[in-house]
Amino acid sequence: MIPAQLPPLVTTDWLAAHLGEPGLVVLDASWYLPNSGRDPREEFRLGHIPGSRFFDLDAASAPDTSLPHMLPDATRFAAVASALGIENEAAIVIYDGSGTNLSAARVWWMFRVFGHPRVTLLDGGAGKWRSEGRALERGEAVTAPRTFQAKLDPTHVVGKRDVATALASGLVQVVDMRPAGRFEGTEPEPRPGLPSGHMPGAISLPHGEMVHADGTALTPEELRELLERRGIRLDRRLIATCGSATSACTLLHALHRLGMAPQELYDGAWTEWAGSGMPVETGLGRRPATSGGQGTAG
């Protein structure tokens, strides 16, 4: 029987034991960077966790913007969820094939901001499931439409000007989850024409550091140690960002696991910031906090 309240993470053993139970929906939310050469929908057709349905992140995003997969309105999100056969009573388990639950966390966050807290991530994602030799299913998923109602809570989403104000204040932590080379400006962005670097005053926390080598999430104790090393304080307001507000959600999920109140996401992320002429710095950026809790800009 599926519990009324899901933990933030479930194991592959847990999912294998509950597959096929009434009310359980499993979503493959795989999405990859533009330069990856990977096709998530084709990979789904070739093999996915039995009974899972493919959640197309791009199709579930706002259609009236040039920015990648921006949050849609509630009507569009509800239509996508309904077409996937999801009801408001459903217990939802989300995974992806990235090896770090890169995009799964984004879809987890989307369901929560649209008012559906009964959602969790599969620890280790598709990679761990496959490594254990568990069953896979091929082909497209066929599901009957259901009715899903969504209501957006806009308090967890911020825009470009909000981020600029937060950075200028020095009182809000803006944490960038892109790889270190992109943050420091030593490696190119995956989107043509976009400079690498970072927002002045931002803190670097590459999303790959949030998982073990096998893709499973850090323990709460390991998470706390990592955040402390990076100078991130759990008693201060935080805005998460990355290249296109996808991997940033891995931090929001981690903070949820630590029992923190929901923090904010900059949905336009680096694509909007760097593409619209906002200030860009290179180098290491803000250093870990001193004993007094203040960071320094590098």
Backbone as numpy.savetxt, mean C-alpha at the origin, in Angstrom:
# Nx Ny Nz CAx CAy CAz Cx Cy Cz
-14.82 -21.29 10.61 -15.66 -20.08 10.61 -14.78 -18.83 10.61
-15.15 -17.86 9.79 -14.37 -16.63 9.70 -14.71 -15.73 10.89
-13.71 -15.25 11.64 -14.01 -14.38 12.78 -14.61 -13.05 12.33
-15.39 -12.44 13.20 -16.03 -11.16 12.87 -14.99 -10.07 12.67
-13.92 -10.12 13.45 -12.85 -9.11 13.33 -11.58 -9.80 12.86
-11.07 -9.37 11.72 -9.87 -9.98 11.17 -8.62 -9.31 11.73
-7.55 -10.08 11.93 -6.27 -9.47 12.31 -5.69 -8.74 11.10
-4.71 -7.86 11.29 -4.12 -7.14 10.15 -3.43 -8.05 9.14
-2.94 -9.20 9.61 -2.26 -10.17 8.76 -2.82 -11.56 9.04
-2.91 -12.38 7.98 -3.21 -13.80 8.17 -2.13 -14.62 7.49
-1.88 -15.81 7.98 -0.85 -16.68 7.43 -1.40 -17.51 6.28
-0.49 -18.13 5.54 -0.91 -19.04 4.48 -1.65 -20.24 5.05
-1.25 -20.70 6.23 -1.98 -21.80 6.88 -3.42 -21.39 7.17
-3.59 -20.18 7.69 -4.93 -19.68 7.99 -5.78 -19.64 6.73
-5.22 -19.08 5.66 -6.00 -18.94 4.43 -6.34 -20.32 3.85
-5.38 -21.23 3.85 -5.64 -22.57 3.32 -6.77 -23.26 4.09
-6.82 -23.01 5.39 -7.85 -23.64 6.22 -9.23 -23.05 5.98
-9.28 -21.80 5.50 -10.57 -21.11 5.36 -11.03 -20.95 3.92
-10.21 -21.31 2.95 -10.61 -21.16 1.55 -11.95 -21.86 1.29
-12.80 -21.15 0.59 -14.10 -21.73 0.24 -15.19 -21.51 1.25
-14.86 -20.94 2.41 -15.90 -20.71 3.41 -16.82 -19.56 2.97
-18.10 -19.63 3.30 -19.03 -18.55 2.94 -18.59 -17.22 3.54
-18.69 -16.18 2.74 -18.36 -14.85 3.22 -16.92 -14.45 3.08
-16.06 -15.37 2.63 -14.64 -15.04 2.45 -14.38 -14.69 0.99
-13.74 -13.54 0.77 -13.33 -13.11 -0.56 -11.82 -12.94 -0.56
-11.16 -13.56 -1.53 -9.70 -13.44 -1.67 -9.41 -12.65 -2.94
-8.62 -11.59 -2.81 -8.32 -10.73 -3.94 -6.84 -10.76 -4.27
-6.51 -10.96 -5.54 -5.16 -10.78 -6.05 -5.08 -9.34 -6.54
-4.34 -8.52 -5.81 -4.25 -7.09 -6.12 -2.90 -6.73 -6.72
-2.31 -7.66 -7.46 -0.98 -7.42 -8.04 -0.97 -6.23 -8.98
0.05 -5.43 -8.84 0.32 -4.28 -9.71 1.82 -4.08 -9.69
2.39 -3.69 -10.83 3.84 -3.54 -10.91 4.23 -2.21 -11.54
5.42 -1.75 -11.24 5.91 -0.49 -11.78 5.96 -0.52 -13.31
5.84 0.63 -13.95 5.79 0.67 -15.42 6.99 0.04 -16.12
8.14 0.05 -15.46 9.35 -0.49 -16.11 9.65 -1.93 -15.70
8.69 -2.61 -15.07 8.94 -3.96 -14.56 8.86 -5.03 -15.65
8.10 -4.77 -16.72 7.90 -5.77 -17.76 6.96 -6.89 -17.35
6.23 -6.71 -16.26 5.31 -7.74 -15.77 3.86 -7.35 -16.05
3.05 -8.34 -16.37 1.63 -8.14 -16.64 0.84 -8.86 -15.54
0.31 -8.13 -14.57 -0.33 -8.79 -13.42 -1.57 -9.60 -13.80
-2.34 -9.12 -14.75 -3.54 -9.88 -15.12 -3.17 -11.19 -15.82
-2.16 -11.16 -16.67 -1.73 -12.39 -17.33 -1.15 -13.37 -16.32
-0.39 -12.86 -15.35 0.14 -13.73 -14.31 -1.00 -14.36 -13.51
-2.07 -13.60 -13.30 -3.23 -14.15 -12.60 -3.83 -15.30 -13.39
-3.97 -15.11 -14.70 -4.54 -16.17 -15.54 -3.70 -17.44 -15.49
-2.39 -17.26 -15.39 -1.49 -18.42 -15.41 -1.44 -19.16 -14.08
-1.85 -18.53 -13.01 -1.85 -19.22 -11.73 -2.11 -18.29 -10.57
-3.17 -18.57 -9.81 -3.50 -17.76 -8.64 -4.04 -18.64 -7.53
-4.13 -18.09 -6.34 -4.68 -18.83 -5.21 -6.12 -19.22 -5.55
-6.48 -20.49 -5.36 -7.82 -20.94 -5.76 -8.95 -20.07 -5.19
-9.86 -19.70 -6.09 -11.01 -18.91 -5.68 -10.78 -17.42 -5.62
-9.54 -16.98 -5.82 -9.28 -15.55 -5.72 -9.76 -14.81 -6.97
-9.98 -13.52 -6.81 -10.46 -12.67 -7.89 -9.44 -11.57 -8.13
-9.29 -11.14 -9.38 -8.28 -10.14 -9.71 -8.83 -8.74 -9.50
-8.18 -7.98 -8.63 -8.54 -6.59 -8.39 -7.62 -5.72 -9.22
-8.17 -5.08 -10.24 -7.40 -4.24 -11.16 -7.26 -2.85 -10.54
-6.09 -2.56 -10.01 -5.88 -1.30 -9.31 -6.08 -0.09 -10.23
-5.60 -0.18 -11.45 -5.76 0.94 -12.37 -7.22 1.16 -12.73
-7.95 0.08 -12.97 -9.38 0.21 -13.32 -10.20 0.72 -12.15
-9.70 0.51 -10.94 -10.42 0.96 -9.74 -9.98 2.34 -9.29
-9.29 3.07 -10.15 -8.77 4.38 -9.81 -9.53 5.48 -10.52
-9.28 6.71 -10.13 -9.98 7.86 -10.73 -9.65 7.96 -12.21
-10.65 8.10 -13.08 -10.40 8.13 -14.52 -10.10 9.52 -15.07
-10.34 10.56 -14.29 -10.27 11.92 -14.81 -9.00 12.65 -14.37
-7.88 11.95 -14.33 -6.61 12.56 -13.96 -5.48 11.86 -14.70
-4.40 12.60 -14.93 -3.22 12.00 -15.57 -2.31 11.32 -14.56
-2.59 11.49 -13.27 -1.78 10.87 -12.23 -2.15 9.41 -12.08
-1.18 8.54 -11.81 -1.46 7.10 -11.74 -2.30 6.72 -10.53
-3.26 5.84 -10.78 -4.20 5.27 -9.80 -4.49 6.14 -8.59
-5.06 7.30 -8.87 -5.56 8.16 -7.79 -6.85 7.56 -7.24
-7.12 7.88 -5.98 -8.31 7.36 -5.33 -9.57 7.77 -6.09
-10.46 6.82 -6.40 -11.69 7.17 -7.11 -12.73 7.71 -6.14
-13.88 8.11 -6.67 -14.97 8.47 -5.77 -15.67 7.20 -5.28
-16.56 7.37 -4.33 -17.20 6.21 -3.71 -18.06 5.42 -4.70
-18.67 6.11 -5.65 -19.51 5.43 -6.63 -18.70 4.48 -7.49
-17.53 4.94 -7.94 -16.69 4.08 -8.78 -16.14 2.90 -7.99
-15.69 3.16 -6.77 -15.14 2.07 -5.97 -16.21 1.03 -5.67
-17.41 1.49 -5.33 -18.50 0.56 -5.05 -18.83 -0.28 -6.27
-18.77 0.32 -7.45 -19.08 -0.42 -8.68 -18.04 -1.51 -8.92
-16.77 -1.21 -8.69 -15.70 -2.19 -8.87 -15.87 -3.34 -7.90
-16.09 -3.01 -6.62 -16.25 -4.06 -5.61 -17.49 -4.91 -5.89
-18.58 -4.27 -6.29 -19.81 -5.00 -6.59 -19.61 -5.96 -7.76
-18.90 -5.50 -8.79 -18.65 -6.35 -9.96 -17.80 -7.56 -9.61
-16.98 -7.44 -8.57 -16.16 -8.56 -8.11 -16.92 -9.50 -7.17
-18.19 -9.22 -6.98 -18.99 -10.10 -6.13 -18.76 -9.89 -4.65
-18.41 -8.66 -4.25 -18.12 -8.36 -2.86 -19.31 -7.66 -2.22
-19.71 -8.13 -1.05 -20.75 -7.50 -0.25 -20.13 -6.86 0.97
-20.88 -5.98 1.62 -20.35 -5.28 2.79 -20.11 -6.20 3.98
-20.70 -7.37 3.97 -20.47 -8.32 5.06 -19.24 -9.19 4.84
-18.61 -9.08 3.68 -17.52 -9.98 3.31 -16.28 -9.77 4.18
-15.58 -10.87 4.43 -14.24 -10.84 5.00 -13.27 -10.94 3.83
-12.36 -9.98 3.69 -11.52 -9.88 2.50 -10.06 -10.11 2.86
-9.43 -11.03 2.14 -7.99 -11.29 2.26 -7.34 -10.85 0.95
-6.31 -10.02 1.06 -5.67 -9.44 -0.13 -4.21 -9.87 -0.19
-3.74 -10.17 -1.40 -2.33 -10.51 -1.61 -1.89 -9.95 -2.95
-0.59 -10.00 -3.21 -0.08 -9.69 -4.54 1.16 -10.55 -4.82
1.72 -10.40 -6.01 2.85 -11.22 -6.42 4.18 -10.52 -6.38
4.25 -9.36 -5.72 5.47 -8.55 -5.74 6.59 -9.13 -4.89
6.24 -9.93 -3.88 7.23 -10.41 -2.93 7.31 -9.56 -1.68
6.65 -8.39 -1.70 6.66 -7.50 -0.53 5.27 -6.97 -0.19
4.23 -7.55 -0.78 2.87 -7.03 -0.63 2.82 -5.54 -0.95
3.44 -5.17 -2.03 3.57 -3.79 -2.48 2.21 -3.14 -2.75
1.44 -3.73 -3.66 0.15 -3.14 -4.03 -1.00 -3.67 -3.19
-0.85 -4.82 -2.57 -1.92 -5.36 -1.72 -2.26 -4.38 -0.61
-1.24 -3.74 -0.04 -1.49 -2.79 1.05 -2.28 -1.59 0.56
-2.06 -1.18 -0.68 -2.84 -0.07 -1.25 -4.33 -0.43 -1.30
-4.64 -1.62 -1.76 -6.04 -2.03 -1.87 -6.63 -2.24 -0.48
-5.85 -2.78 0.46 -6.28 -2.86 1.86 -6.69 -1.48 2.37
-5.84 -0.48 2.10 -6.12 0.89 2.55 -7.36 1.44 1.87
-7.54 1.17 0.59 -8.71 1.67 -0.14 -10.00 1.16 0.48
-10.06 -0.13 0.78 -11.26 -0.67 1.39 -11.54 0.01 2.73
-10.51 0.25 3.50 -10.71 0.86 4.81 -11.18 2.30 4.69
-10.61 3.09 3.79 -11.06 4.49 3.68 -12.45 4.58 3.07
-12.90 3.53 2.40 -14.27 3.50 1.90 -15.22 2.77 2.85
-14.78 2.62 4.11 -15.68 2.17 5.15 -15.79 0.68 5.37
-14.80 -0.09 4.89 -14.87 -1.54 5.07 -13.64 -2.02 5.85
-13.74 -2.11 7.18 -12.58 -2.50 7.99 -12.30 -3.99 8.04
-13.23 -4.82 7.55 -13.06 -6.28 7.65 -12.19 -6.78 6.49
-10.93 -6.38 6.53 -10.01 -6.67 5.44 -8.63 -6.91 6.03
-7.87 -7.82 5.43 -6.55 -8.18 5.94 -5.62 -8.52 4.78
-4.32 -8.62 5.10 -3.33 -9.00 4.10 -2.84 -10.42 4.36
-2.53 -11.14 3.28 -1.90 -12.46 3.38 -0.41 -12.26 3.59
0.10 -12.66 4.73 1.51 -12.47 5.04 2.38 -13.26 4.05
3.28 -12.55 3.39 4.15 -13.19 2.40 3.58 -13.23 1.00
2.29 -12.94 0.87 1.66 -12.86 -0.44 1.74 -14.13 -1.26
1.63 -13.96 -2.58 1.65 -15.10 -3.49 2.98 -15.83 -3.44
4.06 -15.11 -3.18 5.38 -15.74 -3.15 5.48 -16.82 -2.10
4.99 -16.55 -0.90 5.05 -17.55 0.17 4.12 -18.71 -0.14
2.95 -18.41 -0.66 2.00 -19.47 -1.03 2.63 -20.43 -2.04
3.26 -19.87 -3.05 3.90 -20.70 -4.08 5.09 -21.47 -3.53
5.90 -20.83 -2.69 7.10 -21.47 -2.16 6.77 -22.69 -1.31
5.56 -22.72 -0.77 5.12 -23.84 0.05 4.46 -24.95 -0.77
4.44 -24.75 -2.08 3.89 -25.78 -2.96 2.38 -25.93 -2.87
1.70 -24.87 -2.49 0.25 -24.95 -2.34 -0.44 -24.88 -3.71
-1.70 -25.29 -3.73 -2.47 -25.38 -4.97 -2.64 -24.02 -5.64
-2.65 -24.04 -6.98 -2.92 -22.85 -7.77 -4.05 -23.16 -8.74
-4.69 -22.10 -9.20 -5.81 -22.22 -10.13 -5.49 -21.35 -11.34
-5.86 -21.80 -12.53 -5.59 -21.05 -13.75 -6.88 -20.47 -14.30
-6.72 -19.48 -15.19 -7.87 -18.90 -15.87 -8.43 -17.67 -15.18
-9.51 -17.16 -15.75 -10.19 -15.99 -15.18 -11.14 -16.43 -14.07
-11.35 -15.54 -13.12 -12.33 -15.81 -12.07 -13.72 -15.41 -12.56
-14.70 -16.23 -12.30 -16.09 -15.94 -12.68 -16.90 -15.79 -11.40
-17.44 -14.59 -11.19 -18.20 -14.32 -9.97 -19.50 -13.60 -10.33
-20.53 -13.84 -9.54 -21.79 -13.14 -9.72 -21.72 -11.79 -9.02
-22.19 -10.74 -9.66 -22.16 -9.41 -9.02 -22.96 -9.39 -7.73
-22.51 -8.58 -6.80 -23.22 -8.35 -5.55 -23.35 -6.84 -5.36
-23.87 -6.44 -4.23 -24.02 -5.01 -3.95 -23.08 -4.60 -2.82
-22.18 -3.66 -3.13 -21.24 -3.12 -2.14 -21.49 -1.62 -2.05
-21.65 -1.13 -0.84 -21.86 0.30 -0.63 -20.59 0.90 -0.02
-20.18 2.04 -0.55 -18.94 2.67 -0.09 -19.19 4.11 0.32
-18.48 4.53 1.35 -18.52 5.92 1.79 -17.11 6.35 2.14
-16.61 7.35 1.43 -15.22 7.78 1.62 -15.05 8.59 2.89
-14.00 8.25 3.66 -13.56 9.07 4.79 -12.36 9.87 4.30
-12.56 11.15 3.96 -11.48 11.94 3.36 -10.42 12.40 4.34
-10.59 12.13 5.62 -9.64 12.65 6.61 -8.28 11.97 6.55
-8.20 10.83 5.84 -6.94 10.10 5.78 -6.16 10.36 4.48
-6.63 11.34 3.69 -5.99 11.65 2.41 -5.61 13.13 2.39
-4.39 13.42 1.97 -3.94 14.82 1.89 -3.45 15.13 0.48
-3.42 16.41 0.16 -2.97 16.88 -1.14 -1.61 17.55 -1.08
-1.19 18.05 -2.24 0.14 18.63 -2.39 0.36 19.80 -1.43
-0.60 20.70 -1.34 -0.43 21.88 -0.49 -0.40 21.49 0.99
-1.18 20.48 1.35 -1.15 20.00 2.73 0.25 19.49 3.09
0.87 18.76 2.14 2.20 18.21 2.38 3.22 19.34 2.49
3.11 20.32 1.62 4.04 21.46 1.66 3.94 22.18 3.00
2.73 22.38 3.48 2.52 23.03 4.77 3.09 22.18 5.91
2.87 20.88 5.82 3.38 19.98 6.85 4.90 20.00 6.91
5.54 19.98 5.75 7.00 20.00 5.70 7.55 21.32 6.24
6.90 22.41 5.89 7.36 23.72 6.35 7.22 23.87 7.86
6.23 23.22 8.44 6.01 23.34 9.88 7.08 22.64 10.69
7.65 21.57 10.14 8.62 20.78 10.88 8.01 19.93 11.97
6.68 19.93 12.07 5.99 19.20 13.13 5.39 17.89 12.65
5.38 17.68 11.34 4.76 16.50 10.76 5.82 15.67 10.04
5.83 14.38 10.26 6.77 13.48 9.60 6.22 13.09 8.23
6.95 13.40 7.18 6.59 12.96 5.83 7.57 11.85 5.46
7.06 10.63 5.33 7.91 9.46 5.15 7.75 8.93 3.73
8.87 8.85 3.02 8.91 8.44 1.61 9.36 6.98 1.52
8.52 6.14 0.92 8.76 4.71 0.88 9.46 4.24 -0.39
9.89 5.14 -1.27 10.60 4.71 -2.47 11.99 4.16 -2.12
12.57 3.36 -3.02 13.94 2.87 -2.79 14.92 4.02 -2.58
15.99 3.74 -1.84 16.94 4.77 -1.44 17.53 5.52 -2.63
17.85 4.82 -3.72 18.45 5.47 -4.87 17.55 6.51 -5.50
16.28 6.24 -5.56 15.33 7.21 -6.10 15.16 8.38 -5.15
15.12 8.11 -3.86 15.01 9.17 -2.86 16.22 10.09 -2.90
17.40 9.50 -3.01 18.64 10.30 -2.99 18.95 10.96 -4.32
18.27 10.53 -5.38 18.50 11.12 -6.70 19.61 10.45 -7.47
20.05 9.26 -7.04 21.14 8.56 -7.73 20.63 7.53 -8.73
19.32 7.22 -8.69 18.71 6.29 -9.63 17.49 6.95 -10.25
17.19 6.61 -11.50 16.06 7.27 -12.18 14.72 6.79 -11.68
13.71 7.61 -11.88 12.33 7.22 -11.62 11.85 6.30 -12.73
10.90 5.42 -12.44 10.40 4.51 -13.47 9.48 5.18 -14.48
9.05 6.40 -14.20 8.16 7.12 -15.10 8.98 8.15 -15.88
8.99 8.08 -17.21 9.82 8.96 -18.05 9.56 10.44 -17.77
10.65 11.20 -17.72 10.55 12.63 -17.57 10.41 13.12 -16.14
10.34 12.21 -15.19 10.17 12.59 -13.80 11.52 12.55 -13.09
11.93 13.65 -12.46 13.22 13.64 -11.77 13.16 12.81 -10.50
14.29 12.23 -10.13 14.36 11.57 -8.83 14.82 12.59 -7.79
14.88 12.18 -6.54 15.15 13.09 -5.44 14.05 12.97 -4.41
13.90 13.98 -3.56 12.87 13.90 -2.52 12.38 15.28 -2.12
11.29 15.31 -1.39 10.75 16.54 -0.84 11.68 17.03 0.28
12.01 18.30 0.31 12.86 18.80 1.39 12.24 18.53 2.77
13.00 17.84 3.60 12.52 17.52 4.94 11.90 16.15 5.07
11.75 15.40 3.96 11.16 14.07 4.04 12.14 13.07 4.65
11.59 11.99 5.18 12.37 10.90 5.76 12.30 9.71 4.82
13.42 9.06 4.59 13.46 7.89 3.71 13.25 6.60 4.51
12.31 5.78 4.03 12.10 4.43 4.58 11.73 3.52 3.42
12.71 2.94 2.72 12.40 2.08 1.57 11.46 0.95 1.95
10.42 0.75 1.14 9.39 -0.23 1.51 9.94 -1.65 1.62
11.04 -1.93 0.90 11.63 -3.27 0.97 12.17 -3.62 2.33
12.41 -2.62 3.18 12.90 -2.88 4.53 11.80 -3.33 5.47
10.55 -3.31 5.01 9.43 -3.65 5.87 9.15 -5.15 5.94
9.91 -5.93 5.16 9.66 -7.37 5.13 10.97 -8.15 5.29
10.82 -9.44 5.66 11.95 -10.35 5.71 12.29 -10.82 4.29
13.34 -11.60 4.17 13.78 -12.08 2.86 12.71 -12.91 2.15
11.85 -13.59 2.92 10.81 -14.41 2.30 9.53 -13.63 2.04
9.56 -12.32 2.24 8.39 -11.48 1.97 7.42 -11.36 3.12
7.64 -12.07 4.21 6.75 -11.93 5.36 7.07 -10.65 6.12
6.06 -10.12 6.77 6.19 -8.83 7.44 7.08 -8.91 8.68
7.74 -7.81 8.99 8.50 -7.72 10.23 7.56 -7.89 11.43
8.09 -8.42 12.50 7.30 -8.52 13.72 7.09 -7.10 14.27
6.11 -6.92 15.17 5.93 -5.60 15.77 7.21 -5.07 16.43
7.96 -5.95 17.08 9.20 -5.50 17.72 10.21 -5.05 16.68
10.32 -5.79 15.58 11.24 -5.41 14.51 10.80 -4.11 13.84
9.50 -3.93 13.70 8.98 -2.69 13.11 9.35 -1.49 13.98
9.15 -1.63 15.27 9.47 -0.52 16.17 10.96 -0.17 16.10
11.81 -1.18 16.04 13.24 -0.93 15.95 13.60 -0.24 14.65
12.98 -0.67 13.53 13.23 -0.05 12.23 12.80 1.41 12.23
11.62 1.69 12.73 11.13 3.06 12.75 12.01 3.94 13.62
12.47 3.40 14.73 13.36 4.17 15.61 14.68 4.49 14.90
15.23 3.50 14.19 16.48 3.75 13.46 16.31 4.83 12.40
15.15 4.89 11.80 14.88 5.88 10.75 14.42 7.22 11.30
14.33 7.32 12.62 13.94 8.58 13.23 12.46 8.88 13.14
11.65 7.84 13.02 10.20 8.00 12.90 9.57 7.77 14.26
8.82 8.75 14.73 8.22 8.68 16.06 6.75 8.31 15.97
6.33 7.42 16.85 4.95 6.95 16.85 4.01 7.89 17.57
4.56 8.92 18.21 3.71 9.87 18.94 3.50 11.16 18.16
3.86 11.15 16.88 3.70 12.36 16.07 2.94 12.04 14.80
2.26 13.06 14.29 1.50 12.92 13.05 2.43 12.52 11.92
1.90 11.71 11.00 2.71 11.18 9.90 1.92 11.20 8.60
2.61 11.56 7.52 2.08 11.47 6.16 2.97 10.51 5.38
2.37 9.49 4.79 3.13 8.51 4.00 3.06 8.87 2.52
4.17 8.66 1.82 4.22 8.94 0.39 5.18 7.96 -0.28
5.19 7.97 -1.61 6.09 7.12 -2.39 6.04 7.64 -3.82
6.12 6.77 -4.82 6.08 7.23 -6.20 4.68 7.53 -6.68
3.73 6.67 -6.32 2.34 6.87 -6.76 1.35 6.40 -5.71
1.72 6.54 -4.44 0.84 6.24 -3.30 0.44 4.77 -3.23
1.35 3.89 -3.64 1.08 2.46 -3.55 1.89 1.85 -2.41
3.22 1.83 -2.54 4.04 1.24 -1.48 3.93 2.02 -0.17
3.53 3.29 -0.23 3.35 4.08 0.99 2.35 3.42 1.93
1.41 2.69 1.36 0.37 2.05 2.18 0.93 0.90 3.00
2.11 0.39 2.65 2.73 -0.63 3.49 3.07 -0.05 4.86
3.44 1.22 4.88 3.72 1.88 6.17 2.42 2.09 6.94
1.37 2.51 6.27 0.10 2.72 6.95 -0.41 1.40 7.54
-0.21 0.31 6.81 -0.60 -1.00 7.34 0.26 -1.37 8.55
1.55 -1.10 8.47 2.45 -1.41 9.59 2.06 -0.62 10.84
1.73 0.66 10.67 1.33 1.47 11.81 0.02 0.97 12.40
-0.87 0.50 11.55 -2.11 -0.11 12.03 -1.80 -1.35 12.88
-0.84 -2.16 12.45 -0.45 -3.34 13.22 0.09 -2.95 14.58
0.71 -1.77 14.67 1.27 -1.32 15.94 0.24 -0.62 16.82
-1.01 -0.58 16.34 -2.07 -0.01 17.15 -2.23 1.48 17.05
-1.57 2.11 16.07 -1.70 3.56 15.92 -3.03 3.92 15.26
-3.50 5.11 15.54 -4.67 5.64 14.83 -4.31 5.80 13.36
-5.30 5.77 12.46 -5.01 5.91 11.02 -4.24 7.19 10.73
-3.18 7.06 9.95 -2.38 8.20 9.53 -2.76 8.57 8.09
-2.09 9.58 7.54 -2.52 10.15 6.26 -1.65 9.69 5.09
-2.24 9.68 3.92 -1.56 9.32 2.68 -1.59 10.50 1.72
-0.43 10.80 1.13 -0.38 11.80 0.06 -0.65 11.05 -1.24
-1.86 11.17 -1.75 -2.30 10.35 -2.87 -1.61 10.73 -4.19
-1.30 12.00 -4.37 -0.60 12.41 -5.60 0.84 11.94 -5.63
1.45 11.86 -4.44 2.79 11.31 -4.24 3.85 11.99 -5.10
4.98 11.28 -5.30 6.11 11.89 -6.00 5.76 12.25 -7.44
4.88 11.48 -8.07 4.52 11.76 -9.45 3.92 13.16 -9.57
3.04 13.51 -8.65 2.46 14.85 -8.68 3.47 15.90 -8.22
4.14 15.62 -7.10 5.05 16.61 -6.50 6.15 17.01 -7.49
6.89 16.04 -7.97 8.04 16.34 -8.84 7.58 16.78 -10.23
6.39 16.34 -10.64 5.90 16.71 -11.96 5.24 18.06 -12.03
5.09 18.72 -10.88 4.40 20.01 -10.87 5.28 21.15 -10.39
6.59 20.92 -10.40 7.52 22.01 -10.09 7.71 22.30 -8.62
7.31 21.40 -7.73 7.54 21.60 -6.31 9.02 21.37 -5.99
9.51 21.90 -4.86 10.94 21.78 -4.54 11.41 20.33 -4.46
12.58 20.09 -5.02 13.18 18.76 -5.04 14.61 18.85 -4.51
14.97 17.95 -3.61 16.34 17.86 -3.11 16.90 16.49 -3.44
18.21 16.39 -3.49 18.89 15.11 -3.63 19.79 14.88 -2.42
20.35 13.70 -2.33 21.19 13.37 -1.18 20.42 12.53 -0.18
20.98 12.40 1.02 20.42 11.49 2.02 19.15 12.00 2.67
18.93 13.30 2.66 17.71 13.83 3.25 17.79 13.92 4.75
16.64 13.91 5.38 16.55 14.11 6.82 17.19 12.95 7.57
17.99 13.28 8.56 18.66 12.28 9.38 17.74 11.78 10.49
18.04 10.60 11.08 17.26 10.14 12.22 17.21 11.17 13.34
16.13 11.14 14.11 15.93 12.11 15.17 17.01 12.02 16.24
17.33 13.16 16.84 18.25 13.19 17.95 17.50 12.82 19.21
18.21 12.85 20.35 17.56 12.51 21.60 16.41 13.46 21.91
16.47 14.67 21.33 15.39 15.62 21.53 14.25 15.43 20.56
14.38 14.46 19.63 13.30 14.15 18.73 13.28 14.98 17.47
14.26 15.85 17.24 14.27 16.67 16.05 15.21 16.12 15.01
14.73 16.06 13.75 15.58 15.60 12.67 16.26 16.78 12.02
17.23 16.50 11.17 17.92 17.55 10.43 17.82 17.27 8.96
17.77 18.30 8.17 17.69 18.16 6.72 19.09 17.97 6.16
19.22 16.98 5.24 20.54 16.73 4.68 20.63 17.19 3.26
